[in-house]
Amino acid sequence: SLRCSRFDSTCCPWGRCWRVRPWCTTSTSPTSPSPAPHPPRPPRPAAESPTTRRGLQKSRAKTEIRDRARMASDGFVRVEAAWFTPSRLLLLFCLMSLLIYLDRGTMSSAAVSGNPGGDAPGSPPPSGLQGEFGISYYQYGWLQAAFMIGLLCGSPVFSALAKRANPFRLIAVGLGTWTVATMACATSPNYPSLFLARTLVGVGEASFCALAAPFIDDFAPRGKKATWLACFYLCIPLGVALGFMYGGVVGGAPRMGWRWAFALESAAMLPVVMFCASSAPIPMRGVGGASSSSSTMTEGAEGAEGADGAESDDDDDANGYGSEQNVSRRSRSRRLNRRSGVSSKTAAKEFLRDAAELSRHPIYVATVCGYVAYTAVIGVYAVWGPKAAYAVFSDDLRTPSRADLTLGLVTVVAGAGGTAIGGVAVDRLGDSVGNALRVCAVSGAAGFILLELAFASTAFPVFLAFFLLGETAAFVTQAPINAVVLWSVPPGARPLACSMTTVAIHALGDVPTPPLFGATLQALAGGGALEPAHWRVALCAFTTGLLVSAGVLARTATRAGGVG
């Protein structure tokens, strides 16, 4: 029988003859090395008829088979899910991201968060969850920190589990936890229970943050990886902006309120979780069953005695279709691992070893440092943005719900435009680490200048124009900087790299800054009522983080040069 030399298999793994893959020109026979000619394609019928429709359906099926086979030739194992195509997977992850970041925007909306009221002259009446539980601005800032604490604790755990369990299944487990936790937010009777529920929301989101981006990097077409990542990260500002508007509408509705905002989020995510749980798993390059010695940093699931054998097996079978001898050898190794198990002490050692390996990549480390400074600023805007706008321009915005709607629309436009510009710019310049870092540095510096001008403006239209331009420039950084995180480490290290990046940017970035911003406001007020000048000073001071980020990334771009 004939076979394709690009695959170590006598036929297509989907039950079709290798001849349906016309791009392969290295087909050989076991007995003859000469190439076999491909059969000519039948001409497409001119008129629309049942026969034509059937022909088009077969053509689409063959195209899908070719796409899957190309991915297999790049190191992927067989994709069992019947619904799977790369574009559908991207759409699914975008839907998940919109719902996840909708929750973040909802929590920050002025109508849901409300205000604690107070006895000082000019203080507004208590409203929202702050008014119901009687918590201060400082305590409200710690609710945001509680979410980040859960995210920080869960991200390394899910990245370590990805070495032993299918990453797509882990995303389903994490989003199931997120669904339960958001419903717990809606039913919280007091501040401590709400604090715990927000922590669990962060734990559930951790699996998605650690594992979704490597999937997109795997399945994105060559030459369009940054654009696909831009489409994915575009959902962050869109989700947050929709959360501002959604929280303002639902949280400000007389017959609903802030509890309904969280309950409806949970109901919307439930069908997505059920679909992912019932779907066949999707493989990821470099981890689990798709790992290879060239893409994994360490052989975490295997003991020292079987490490060398596992590496040689993966070298012989990098595309997932090895000989029966290699398959049998791997099966015996997996059975041995299941019987012996992996202790928590061993898993901890593996995690520390992998984390230490990450620190040996200087471009990755420097990029994360710049990302920390960037996230510290964005975290302040995400948590305090609607409140700050209403406090400074209350005469123009009139109500908190209108402030949520206005800031939400600005964030939608700025996020969509900025993130798309960043992804397209990197692909046009060439998808290399150096080009991505240069785009980040330029956009960060431009965003700093424009946002400082916005906060110094006293007229609301002028503020809105500069704020729109400044946020657009800031969001240009989103796709390129995350692309650098993925491209500056080996493929098998990407889940851990995403997890450790998440830990760093939140632990050092937007976890401490929201409470610190609230404490700064209280210090500026000195026990009295907050004035618009207090908000302007605090916002201008915290925005300097964008300039720090731009400087770090510019220096890293010089070191990286044109590294791909």
TIKOL-758568 format. One line per 5 residues: their letters; for each residue x, y, z of C-alpha. Coordinates in steps of 0.2 Angstrom, whole numbers, m for minus. Layout:
N
a) X Y Z  ...
//
This chain:
564
slrcs) 0 0 0  6 18 m3  9 30 11  14 48 14  32 50 20
rfdst) 26 65 31  16 54 41  21 37 49  5 29 45  m1 19 30
ccpwg) m17 30 28  m25 46 34  m29 45 52  m47 51 48  m50 35 38
rcwrv) m47 43 21  m34 39 8  m18 50 9  m23 55 m9  m35 68 m2
rpwct) m20 78 4  m14 86 m13  m1 97 m5  10 82 m1  23 79 m15
tstsp) 34 66 m6  22 51 m7  32 34 m9  28 16 m10  36 4 2
tspsp) 43 m5 m13  47 9 m24  54 26 m20  47 35 m35  33 48 m31
aphpp) 15 42 m35  5 55 m46  m10 63 m38  m27 59 m46  m34 75 m55
rpprp) m48 84 m46  m65 83 m54  m72 99 m62  m84 109 m52  m102 109 m60
aaesp) m107 126 m66  m126 125 m62  m133 125 m44  m140 108 m41  m141 94 m28
ttrrg) m126 87 m36  m117 103 m35  m122 105 m17  m115 88 m13  m99 92 m22
lqksr) m97 108 m12  m100 98 4  m87 85 0  m75 99 m5  m77 108 12
aktei) m75 91 21  m59 88 12  m53 106 16  m56 103 34  m47 86 33
rdrar) m32 95 25  m32 108 39  m32 95 52  m18 85 43  m8 101 42
masdg) m9 103 61  m4 85 63  11 88 52  16 102 64  16 91 79
fvrve) m2 88 84  m11 73 88  m28 68 81  m42 80 85  m57 70 90
aawft) m70 84 92  m82 83 77  m86 102 79  m68 107 79  m60 119 67
psrll) m47 133 72  m59 147 68  m73 139 79  m61 136 93  m56 155 92
llfcl) m75 160 93  m78 148 108  m63 156 117  m69 173 113  m86 170 120
mslli) m78 163 136  m67 179 137  m82 191 135  m92 182 149  m77 182 160
yldrg) m72 200 158  m91 205 158  m90 200 177  m75 211 180  m83 226 172
tmssa) m99 222 181  m90 222 198  m82 239 194  m98 247 188  m104 262 198
avsgn) m122 255 199  m116 238 206  m102 244 217  m112 259 223  m105 270 237
pggda) m105 269 256  m113 285 260  m107 294 275  m110 308 287  m99 321 279
pgspp) m108 336 271  m111 333 252  m110 314 254  m122 304 242  m134 292 250
psglq) m128 274 251  m131 262 236  m125 246 228  m116 232 237  m106 245 247
gefgi) m121 253 254  m130 236 258  m115 229 267  m108 246 274  m90 244 267
syyqy) m78 258 264  m69 262 248  m54 253 255  m64 237 259  m71 238 241
gwlqa) m54 238 234  m50 222 244  m65 214 235  m55 216 219  m39 210 227
afmig) m49 194 233  m53 190 215  m35 192 210  m29 181 225  m39 167 218
llcgs) m32 170 201  m14 169 207  m17 153 217  m26 144 203  m15 149 188
pvfsa) 0 139 193  m10 124 199  m19 123 182  m3 125 172  5 110 182
lakra) m11 99 179  m10 103 161  5 91 160  m6 76 166  m23 81 161
npfrl) m30 87 144  m30 107 145  m47 108 136  m55 98 150  m46 109 163
iavgl) m54 124 156  m71 116 157  m68 112 176  m62 130 179  m77 138 171
gtwtv) m88 127 180  m80 133 196  m83 151 190  m101 148 186  m104 142 204
atmac) m94 156 212  m103 170 203  m120 163 208  m113 163 226  m109 182 224
atspn) m127 185 220  m133 176 236  m120 182 248  m127 187 265  m112 198 271
ypslf) m95 205 266  m85 190 272  m95 178 261  m94 190 246  m75 191 249
lartl) m74 172 248  m85 170 233  m74 183 223  m59 173 228  m67 157 220
vgvge) m72 167 204  m53 170 202  m49 152 205  m61 147 191  m55 160 179
asfca) m37 154 182  m38 139 170  m44 150 156  m31 163 158  m17 150 159
laapf) m22 138 144  m33 148 131  m19 158 123  m7 143 120  m22 135 111
iddfa) m24 150 99  m6 151 96  m6 133 91  m20 133 79  m18 151 71
prgkk) m13 152 53  6 156 50  8 174 47  m8 179 56  m4 173 74
atwla) m3 191 81  m20 195 73  m28 180 80  m21 184 97  m28 202 95
cfylc) m45 195 91  m44 185 107  m37 199 118  m50 211 110  m63 203 121
iplgv) m54 210 137  m59 228 134  m75 223 126  m80 212 140  m75 225 153
algfm) m85 239 144  m100 228 141  m99 225 160  m99 243 164  m115 245 154
yggvv) m123 229 159  m120 233 177  m127 250 175  m143 244 167  m146 229 178
ggapr) m138 236 194  m148 252 193  m164 244 188  m177 247 202  m184 229 202
mgwrw) m167 220 200  m151 227 208  m133 221 210  m137 203 215  m146 200 198
afale) m131 206 189  m121 192 196  m135 179 194  m138 182 176  m119 180 172
saaml) m119 163 180  m134 158 170  m126 164 154  m110 154 157  m119 137 161
pvvmf) m122 132 143  m104 135 138  m98 124 153  m109 110 148  m104 111 130
cassa) m85 110 134  m88 96 147  m97 85 134  m85 89 120  m70 78 115
pipmr) m54 85 122  m43 96 111  m24 93 111  m11 106 115  6 106 107
gvgga) 20 103 120  9 96 134  0 81 138  m1 68 124  5 80 112
sssss) 22 84 120  39 81 113  56 82 119  59 98 108  44 107 116
tmteg) 43 102 134  55 109 147  55 95 159  47 78 159  36 81 174
aegae) 24 65 173  38 53 171  51 47 184  70 48 182  72 30 176
gadga) 59 32 161  64 50 156  77 45 143  65 33 135  51 45 134
esddd) 61 58 126  67 46 112  49 40 110  44 58 107  58 61 95
ddang) 53 46 84  34 51 85  34 70 86  18 71 75  8 59 86
ygseq) 8 45 73  22 34 78  25 15 75  17 2 85  33 m1 95
nvsrr) 33 17 100  15 17 105  17 1 115  32 9 124  22 24 128
srsrr) 7 14 134  18 4 146  26 20 153  9 28 156  2 12 165
lnrrs) 18 13 176  15 31 180  m3 28 184  1 14 196  15 23 204
gvssk) 6 40 205  14 57 207  16 63 225  13 81 229  31 83 234
taake) 37 78 217  24 89 209  30 104 219  48 100 214  43 99 196
flrda) 34 116 197  49 124 205  61 117 193  50 123 178  48 140 186
aelsr) 67 141 188  69 136 170  58 151 165  69 163 174  83 158 162
hpiyv) 74 167 148  79 185 150  67 192 136  53 184 145  58 190 162
atvcg) 60 208 156  44 208 146  34 202 162  42 217 172  36 229 159
yvayt) 19 220 159  18 223 178  19 241 177  7 242 162  m6 231 172
avigv) m4 242 188  m11 257 178  m25 247 169  m31 239 185  m34 256 192
yavwg) m44 262 177  m54 245 177  m59 247 195  m60 265 198  m64 272 181
pkaay) m83 274 181  m82 281 199  m68 293 195  m77 300 179  m93 302 189
avfsd) m84 311 204  m75 323 192  m88 326 180  m104 323 190  m113 339 182
dlrtp) m110 332 165  m114 314 168  m128 317 181  m130 299 186  m119 284 190
sradl) m128 273 177  m124 286 164  m106 286 169  m105 267 167  m113 269 150
tlglv) m101 283 144  m85 275 150  m91 258 143  m94 265 126  m77 274 126
tvvag) m68 257 132  m77 248 118  m71 259 104  m53 261 112  m52 243 116
aggta) m58 237 99  m47 249 89  m31 248 100  m31 229 101  m34 227 82
iggva) m20 240 78  m8 231 89  m11 213 81  m11 219 63  5 230 66
vdrlg) 15 216 72  10 205 58  14 218 45  31 222 53  35 203 54
dsvgn) 29 192 69  45 193 79  48 196 97  58 212 93  44 220 83
alrvc) 31 216 95  41 224 109  44 240 99  25 241 96  22 240 115
avsga) 35 253 119  29 266 107  10 263 111  14 264 130  23 281 129
agfil) 9 288 118  m4 282 130  5 290 145  5 307 136  m13 307 130
lelaf) m20 301 147  m10 314 157  m18 327 146  m35 320 148  m34 320 167
astaf) m28 338 167  m43 344 156  m57 353 165  m70 352 150  m79 336 149
pvfla) m78 335 129  m59 338 130  m57 325 143  m67 312 133  m57 315 117
ffllg) m40 314 125  m46 299 136  m52 290 120  m35 292 111  m25 288 127
etaaf) m35 272 130  m33 267 112  m14 269 113  m14 259 129  m24 244 122
vtqap) m12 243 107  0 234 119  m12 220 123  m9 208 109  9 211 106
inavv) 15 209 124  5 193 126  13 186 110  30 190 117  26 179 132
lwsvp) 21 165 121  35 167 108  50 169 121  48 152 129  48 134 122
pgarp) 31 127 117  29 116 132  33 130 144  19 141 137  5 136 150
lacsm) 17 139 164  23 155 156  5 162 155  2 156 173  17 165 180
ttvai) 14 180 170  m3 181 177  3 179 194  16 192 192  6 206 184
halgd) m8 203 196  2 201 212  13 216 208  1 225 197  m18 226 199
vptpp) m20 218 216  m11 231 226  m15 246 216  m34 247 218  m33 247 237
lfgat) m18 258 236  m28 270 225  m42 270 238  m30 274 252  m22 288 242
lqala) m40 296 239  m43 295 258  m27 302 262  m29 317 250  m47 320 257
gggal) m40 321 275  m56 315 282  m67 327 272  m77 324 256  m68 320 241
epahw) m65 334 228  m63 332 209  m45 339 212  m41 324 223  m46 312 209
rvalc) m36 321 196  m20 321 207  m22 302 211  m25 297 193  m10 307 186
afttg) 1 299 198  m4 281 195  m3 284 176  16 286 176  16 267 177
llvsa) 13 267 158  29 277 155  39 265 166  32 251 156  37 259 139
gvlar) 55 262 145  57 244 151  50 236 135  60 248 123  76 242 132
tatra) 70 224 130  66 227 111  84 233 109  91 217 117  79 206 107
ggvg) 82 213 90  73 203 77  72 187 87  57 177 81
//
